[in-house]
Amino acid sequence: YFWWGDTVGYTNTNPNGSGQWVSVDGNNTTISFSESDTTANQTYDKDLAALYNDGNGYIDAADKNGKLKPEYDAAAAHWKEAWRMPTADEVEKLADEDVCQRTWVENYNDKVGVNGYVVRGKAGTPYANNEVFFPAAGSGSGSSLNGTGVGGRYWSSTPTPSSSFNAQNLVFNQNSFNGKGGGRYGGCVVRPVR
């Protein structure tokens, strides 16, 4: 789980509720996914000025096309090479019923408790014959991991143009699947793309 623009990544000691967030690099072991968390200053706030819009829609952490620069992109930091976080346009295509078909599945590939969406590109689109699974990994809020098995939030690399503190993300549960904006301090999963 990551803040938007954060490349450290965190796991929760209790996958079913309130626990402790532990960074994957061994540092900052008591952070909280909250805009007011003072223990997260070394991660989320390390580049706070770079992550805010300057009033003209410009964010130092983003390139001229509005995508996160590699040093702020969790996928690029962890998977290297050509991997990156998807753009808001790519996330919106996943949510577009004319482009993709989505099917909620439980116990994906016979793995008990692994629920989520299988997303398939429709015939006649550039995504035809492609398929991806989005686990219902939940999301981080405060010290809690919420919604595992029933929903998920996945970051895009795109800040919300009209907000100095939001970024676009994919949000879903069993009844809905869409792209929308959310606070950059929330704990979302990253699904790398090439």
N, C-alpha and C positions, 0 to 999 in steps of 0.2 A: 504494500500500500504506500502511496506517495502523495505528497502535496503536489500541486501543479508547479512545475519548475524545480522540484526537488529531485535529486538523483541518488539519494541514499537508500530509501526503501525501508519499510518497517513490517514486522510481523507482530501478532498479538498473542500473548500467553494464554488467552482463553478464546478459542475460536467460536464460542457460543454466547458471547456477551461481554461484560465489562472485565477487563484484565489490564495488562501492562503492555505498552508498545515497546518493542525492542528493535533497535536499528540493525540492519543486516551487516553493518560494518563493525558492530560491537560498541558504538558510541551512543550517547544520548538515550539511555535506557528507560527514561520515564517521561517521554513526550506525550502530548495530547493533541489530537487533531482539532484544534480550536484556534481562532484568530487571537485569543487572549492568552495563549499558553506561553509563559515566560521561559520554560525549560526548552522550548523549541527554537530559541533565538539563534542557535548555531546552525540550524538547518533551514527552516522556512524563512526566517528573517535575515539570513546571511546575505540574501540578494533582494531584500524587500523592495528597495528603490528600483531595481532593475525589473521587477515583476509588476509594478504598478504602471498604469497608463499615465502619461505625462499631461493629460488634458487635451492632447491633440491626437489621441489614439495610438501613440507610439510607446512601445515597451522595449527597453534595452535588451531584455532577454530574448526577444524575437527578431527574426531577420526581416528584410524589406517586404517579404510576402506575408508576414504575420505569423510565421511558424516559429516555434521555439528553436533557438540555436542549439547545436549539439551538446554544449556544456550544461544546458538546462533540461535536456530531453532524457528522461529516464531510460527509454528504450535504447537510445544511442549510447548512453553511459554503461548499460549492463550487457547489451548484446553486440555492441560495436558495429563495425563495417557499415553496411547500408541500412541497418535497422533504425527505425524512428517511430515516434508516436504518430497515429493517424491524424489527419486534419479534420476540422469540423465538417468539411464537404464530404470526406470519406465516411465519417460517422453518419451523416444525414442520408447517404446512399444506403447504408445498412438498414436504416429505419424507413426508407421509401418502399412502400408496398408494390410500386410499379417496377422496382429494380430487384428487390430481394424478397424471398419467402422466409418467414421465421416460424420455427416450431419449438414450443416449449417441451423439453424432455426431462424425465426424472430417471435417476440411476444411469446416466450416460455411459455407454459401453459397459454395462453391467457393474458399474462402480456405485455401490450403495451410497446414497446421500449426495451424489454429484449431479446436481440439477442445473439447468440453464437453457440457453437457446442455441439451436442449430440454425444457422443462417446460410441460405443457398441463393446464389445468383440465378435470376430467372432467364429463360431462353430469350434470345434476341437482345440481351444486354451484354456489355463488356465483361460482366461477372458470371456469365452462364457457365455451368459445370464447376464453379468454385463453391467451397463449403468451409465454414469456420464455426467452431463451438465457443460460446461465451459462457463460462461457468458462472453460476449465481454466487459470486464470491463475497457479496455484501459490500459494505463500505465502512470506513472509520469515521467516528464522530466522538470527540472527546477521548476518553480512555476506552471506549467500547467499539467492538466490531459488531455491526448490526446487519441483519438480513441475510446471513449466509444460508444458502440453500433455497432462498425465496426471491432474491433480487441481486442487482449489482450496479456498480458505477465504474465506468472506464473513461480515463482522461483522453481528450484529444490534445493536439499541440496548439490549438487556437484559442487565444483569449477572447472573451466576449467583448465586441467592439464598444458597446454602450456602457460598459462597467469597468471601473478601475480595480475591481476586486474579484471578478468572476472569470471562469474559463468554460469553454464548451465541453460537454461530456456526454457519453452514452449512459442512459439510465433505463433500467428495466426491472420488471417483476413478471409474474405469471400472466398479468392482464395488459401490460403495456410495454412498449419498446420504442424509445425515442431519444433524440439528441436535444439537449438543452444546456443552459448555463448553470453553474453552481459555484459556491465560494471556493477560491483557490486553496483554502486551508483544509478542505475536506480530504479524507483518506480514500483515494480511488485506486483501482487496479490499472495497470498499463498493459495494453495488448499491442505488441510491436508489429509493424508492417515494413515492407520494403518498397 
